[in-house]
Amino acid sequence: MKKTVFSVAATVALTGVLATTVSAEEYKINKGDTLWSISQKYDVSVSDLKSWNDLNSNLIYPSQSLTVNNETATTTTKSSNNSTYTVKSGDTLYAISQKFNITVDQLMAWNNLSSTLIHPGDQFKVDGQAAKTSAPSSNSSSSNSSSNTSTATQTSTTQDTGNDVVKEFTAEATAYTANCTGCSGVTATGIDLNANPDQKVIAVDPNVIPLGSKVHVEGYGVAIAGDTGGAINGNRIDVFMPNREDALNFGRKSVKVQVLAD
C-alpha cells in the first residue's frame, strides 16, 4: 500500500501557504497496541480502521500492517506557530489534552473556559493562545443570567472535586469475568483479560465515559475504561474481576466514579 507523501514548496515563510497531499498510510503494529490506541494516535475511529483493513474483530497482532488513512485529499493550510483543534462528538477536555500532551488546566486557561462543558464545533487553541468557539456554550460572554448561574454551579463542582478530576458521578456497578459463556476475554479496546488477569478494567457507556479514560471507582480503585457491554448504558459500569467468586461477591451497588485527568 502507499505510504503518506507530503509535498511542500521549497521555501515557505512562517505564515506562508503549504500544499499537502495525503494518501493511504500504513502503521506497523507494536506489542501492546490496540485498535483504540491506534485510532487515537491517527485521529480516526475504530470502525474506520476495521473497515479499511477488513477486520471482523478487534484482535490485532504485532508486526501486522494496518491502513490508518484511506482517503486521498489535498488541503491548503497556513503554516504558523498557532495551532487549533476543532471539538468532535465524544471529545472531552481530558482526551484533547492527552492528544496534544498538555494539561486540562492549560486548555481551560488558554481558552478562557470556566467549566469542562464543551460542544462539537468549538475551536480551541492548544498552544497557549485563546481561540473563538463556533458553538454556543455557557462560557460565552453573551450568556443570559440562567446560563451564568449554571456555569457558576459547574465551576464550583469542578473546583470541589480537585484539578485531577474531570468528572464525578454516582453509578450503579456490577462485576464480570473474562470466562463467562460466550465471552472472548478480549475487551472492546483490545485488552486481553485472560493474559492480564490483574489489569483493572471497567466496561462503560462511551457516551458517559470515553473509552481509554483513567477512572477511580469507589471500592475498586483506579482502572481503565476499556470495555463496553450491551446492558451498560448511562450511569452504569461493570468492573472486571479475575475470578467468578469475586464477581458474585461484588454484587450490585452504587459507587462514586471519578474520571481522572492524569
N, C-alpha and C positions, 0 to 999 in steps of 0.2 A: 504493500500500500504506500501511498505518497506520504512523505514527511512534510511538516509545516515549512513553508517557504516565505520568507519576509523580503520584500523588495522596497528599498528606500532610496531617496535621492542621495547622491554622493555627498553633498554638503547641505546641511539644513540648519537654519538659525534656531535658537532655543524655542521661539514661538512660531516657527515655521510650520508648513503643512507636510504631513507624512502620508504616503500612499502605502497601504498594507494589503497584501494579498494572502489570504489564508485558505489552505486546502486541507484535506484529510490528514489527521495527525495520529500517530501511534504511541502507545505507552507500554513499556515492558513491566509486567507485574513483579514487585518485590515481595519477599516474605513479610507477612503481616498486613499486606494491603487488603482492603475490602472494596467492593463496588462503591460503598458510601464514601470512603476516604478519597477514592479516585475522582468521584463525581464532584466533591468539594474542591479538590485541587484544580480541576479544569472548569469549574463553574457550569457543570451540566447536571442533568438529572440521572438517577439510577436507571429509570425506564429508558432514557435515550441510550445509555451505554449498552443495555441489554438488547435494544432494538438494533443498534448499529453493528453489534457483534453476534447477532443471532443466538443470544443466551436464553435458555429456558429456566434458569435458576440463578441464585446469587453465588454459586460456587465458582471460584477462580483459583488459579494455581500460579506459583512463582514461575517466572520466565515466559508466561503466556503473554501474547501481544494483544492489546485492545485498541480499537479505534476510539479516540476520545474527542474528535471533532470531524463530523462527517459532512459539513456544509462548506462549500466554496463561496467565498464572498470577498469583495474588495471594498474597503472602507477608507475614508479620509478623515484623519483626526489631526488635531493640533498638538504639537509637542511642547510641553511646558513642565514646570515643576509642580503645577497644581494637578491633583488627582481627585476625581469624584466617583461616587458609587450610587447607582440607582437601586432603590429597595425593590426586591421581588416578593411575591406572595410567599409567606412562610419564613421570611427573614426575621431575625432578632438582632438586637444590638450586639449581643454576645457573639452570634455567628459571624456578623460583619467584622467585629473586632479581631476574631481569630483569622479571618481571611486576609486581613491587612497587617497582622502582627502588631496590633495596638490594643489599648485597654478600652473598656466600656466608658470609663470616666473621661478619657481623652475624646472619644467620639461625642459624648454629650457636651463637653466643654467647647469643642471646636464648632459644633453646630447649634449652640445655644439651646440645648434640649433640657427641659425641666422634668421630664419623665421618660420612661422607657417605651412609651407608646409610639410606634412608627407605622407608616402606611405604604403600601405598594405605590411606586411612583415618586416617593420622596428622594431627593438627591442630597447626599451627604459628602462633605469633604473628609477625606481620610488621611490628609497630610498636614492638618493643623490650621486650615483656613475655612472660615464659615461658608456655608452653601445655602441656597434657597431650597425650599421644599415645593414640589409640584402638586401636592395633595394637601387638603385642609387637615390640620391637626390641632391638638389642644395647646401646642407651643406657639401658635400664631398670635401676633400682637393684636389682631383684629377679632380674636375670640370674644364671645359675649360673656356676661358675668357668670352664666351657668357653666360654660366651658372652663372659665378661670377657677371656679370652685372645684370642678372635677380635677383639674390639673394640680391644684394645691393638695387635694386628697391623695392623688397618685404619688406626688413628690414626697409627701410625708411618709407614705407607706414604704417607698424605696429607701428613704433615709433610715427608717426604723429597722429595716432588715439588714442594713450594712451594705457597703460598697461591693462586697463579693457575692451578693445575692441579686440575680437578675429578676427572679420571680419566686413568689412563695404562695402556696395554697394548701388546702386540706384535700386529700384524695382518698378514695376507697381502694385499699390494697388487698390483693390476693397473691398467691405464690404458685410457681410452676417448676417443673423439672425438664431436663433435656431428653428424658427417656419415656415420655408419655406416648400413648398409642397414636401413631401417625406423625410423630414429631421427627424431624431430621436431625435435631441437635444443633442446627446452624441458624443463627438469628437473621433477621431481615437485613442487617448491615454486614453479614458475612462472618460473625464471630462464631467459632466452633466451640460450643459449650462443653461437649464431651472431651475435647482436647484441653480445655481451660476451665476445669470444674470450680476453681477458686475465684474466677472472674465474677465481679459483682455487676450484674446486668439487669435492667428492668425493661419491660415492654410498656410502651406508651402510645398515646394518640399523638401523632406528629403535629397535629394542628394545635395541641396544647403545649407539648414539649418537643422541640425539634430533635430529630434523630442525631446522635453524636454528642448531645449535651452532657455535661457533668452534672450530676444531681445528688443531693443529700436527702435520703429517706429516713425519717424518724424510725429508730429501732432496727435499721438495716445497714445504714452507713452510706458512704459515698459510692456511687455507681455510675455506669454509663447508660444513657438512654439508647439502647442498641437493638431493640426488638419491637415488634408490633403484634397485635392479636385481634381476631375478629370481634371479640367481646370487649376490647379495650378502647372505649370511646369516652371523650370528655375527661373529667377529673377522675379517671381510673388508671391504676397501674398494676402490673403483675411483676413480682420480684422473682428472680431466678434463685433456686435452691439446688445444691448438688445432689440431694437425695430426697426421695419421696416422703419419708417420715418427717423431715424438717418442713417440707412444703405443707403437709397436712397439719402440722402443729402450728404453723403460721396462721392458718385460718383466714378470716376476712376481718379487716379492721380499718379504722380511719387513722391516717397518719399525716404528719406535716411534711410537705415536699418543698425543697428549695432547689431552684435551678441556679447553679453557681457560675460565676464569671471567670473562675480560674481553677 
